[in-house]
């Protein structure tokens, strides 16, 4: 694309753009993201992601208690610190001679044994916040301690993606809460959807541009020979690209079983939506959803933790298993990497309300056919604590860098800065990509 178009896209406001393409036509914009709104440079092949690979991120809002999710059931320090919460360890599913899955999380043990489920232990960052809002902001912006940053790490990645690398959107949020900061870019617009069909709605905004020049409405025909004409020709090509992607997604939906689907949990339904879009292969690189809702979140288990936490873990496990089995059945398990995160862990010591308080480090779960399954990193000590919580040894930005560079083939420095965060060995050797120099 020419420098002229890049300049126009970078300087036009959204209102000016919509006025140009829709002036006098009554065209409205729906929930679909149209790539030309981002203004990101197109002529940058070094940021092109690997074809068909996707990342699915599940935010566990509130601070998941990893010590009662993957339980160090053989550690005396765990039992001393948790006089009531430790009782769940009696029914836990051992994965080795030290750790066991909470009974409600046990469905993931099968994935763990298959080598498609990994636990990255001791993940956190220096001087981590124990305030929900700031800790979430730290994880979502990847700039800890900066309360003024307005863009998220995924949003910044999308700002640098070449537009021709996707048709409908570079990223999508599947959920009902406000768009997470992680997805907010300087130029990129990321849609929020609740069902698969939402991505095919609103595409008619490009209708006036998708035909031949002779079919343009008069308001657009008048612009053909102006300084904006080159941009309109580019938009016409983009319109055709969106049309093709929308048709591709519609065909996938048509082939699906039309019998009513029932889901026991909302997360199952959301991940089913994501799996269907992944199957369509329309170029979306990031999918984001949540469990626990907006802050402070369901995982903030200060009191009566046992039952509430078990219910959340059951929903998480069922969602992960359902999602993996579906992408596996469609032959896409090696093209998808799913990742969970929570803003912090919990304290080792149980409080007086049969709950736990805000801690520090936690674990990140990974799921996919291309990952190295099992345990990654040492389990943090239960006797050498960080103000009552687990000490971190793996910076979460190391994980982000690994996902961007080794999984998607995207240089991390435009998003994470120049600090050399050490990569984490999460991928099978044959799955590792290298971003262009």
KANORDA-V995055 format. One line per field, one symbol per residue. ss: DSSP state (A for helix, B for strand, O for the rest). psi: psi as a letter, one per 40 degrees, with the letter a starting at -180 (. if undefined). burial: + if it has 16 or more other ideal C-beta (glycine too) atoms within 10 Angstrom, else -. A space follows every 50 residues. Layout:
BEGIN
ss->???
psi->???
burial->???
END
This chain:
BEGIN
ss->OOAAAAAAAAAOOAAAAAAAAAOOOOOOOOOOOOAAAAOOOOOOAAAOOO OOOBBBBBBBOOOOOAAAOBBOOOOAAAAAAOOOAAAAAAAOBBOOOOOB BOAAAOOAAAAAAAOOBBBBBBBBOOOOOOOAAAAAAAAAAOOOOOOOOO OOAAAAAAAOOOAAAOOOOOBBBBOOOOOOAAAOOOOOOOBBBOOAAAAA OOAAAAAAAAOOAAAOOAAAAOOOOOOOAAAAAAAAAAAAAAAAAAAAAA AAAAAOOOOOOOOOOAAAAAAAAAAAAAAAOOOOOBBBBBBOOOOOOOOO OOOOAAAAAAAAAAAAAAAAAAAAAAAAAOOOAAABBBBBBOOOOBOOOO OOOOOOOBOOOBBBBBBOOOBOOBBBOOOOOOOOOBOOBOOOOBBAAAAA AAAAAAAOOOOOAAAAOOOOOOOOOOBOAAAOOOOOO
psi->iidddddddddiiddddddddeheeehihaeihhdeedeihdfgeeehih heiihhhhhgheghgdeedghgeehdddddegdddeddddeihieaedii hiddeddedddddeeehihhifhaiifiiehddddddddddfgieheehe iidddddddeihdeeiddidihhhaeiihiddehiddihhihididddee ieeededeeeaiddeiidddddedfaeedddddddddddddddddddddd ddddeiheihhhhdidddddddddddddddfeehdhhhiiheaiieideg gdifdddddddddddddddddddddddddefedeehhihiiidiaiidhi aeffaiihabiaihhihieeihiahhiihiieegigfeiiiiehhddddd dddddddefhhddddeaehghhihgeiideehihii.
burial->+---++-++--+----++-+++----+-+-++++++++++++----++++ --+++++++++++++++++++++-+--+--++--++-++--++-+---++ +++++++++-++---++++++++++--+++-+-+++++++++++----+- +++++++++++++++++++++++++---+++++++-+++++++--+-+++ -++-++++++-----++-++--+----+--++-+++-++-+++-++-++- -++-----------++++++++++++++++++++++++++++++++++++ ++--+--+++-+++++++++++++-+++---+++++++++++++++++++ ---++++++++++++++++++++-+++-++-+--++-+++-+-+++++++ ++++++++++++--++----+-++-++---++--+--
END
